[in-house]
């Protein structure tokens, strides 16, 4: 029996935080044959801010159109999208904080946001893309992972703790 040839990326990019380890950087790294990683922590806040800034280039809306629950995408667009962007100095509309009991709408926003970030990073190529989460920020992690998995994430990286429950969740 011969062993299978496994190719691993030489570079793993990531861990720089939301908005820095974003889909643009992850895609660029992945297109060069390495592991591009998006930050999944607070990615829901990033999504609604991009929408409130007018979604320059239409990238977020393009990814939202591919989301398997169009009602969720539509609701988020109606609530947060500003076609002309925010007025100078106007504050962002905030998203609800995670609480002990999470609403369905809040959870759906998190699923959608991670889907969008991973989908955009993977769009148009077959390179590998991962998502990085902080174990200590536990409440949104399952919803974030679900959205990333819907978008076809290849790797999950966890920091800031020991994610002992996560491998079992990913297997289901």
Secondary structure, DSSP 8 states (H G I E B T S, - for coil): ---------S-B---S-TTTS-HHHHHHHHHTTSBEEEE-TTHHHHHHHHHHTT-GGGHHHHHHHTSS-HHHHHHHHHHH--TT---TT----------SS--HHHHHHHHHHHHHHHHHHHTTS---EEEEEETTS-TTHHHHHHHHHHTT--EEEEESS--TTHHHHHH-
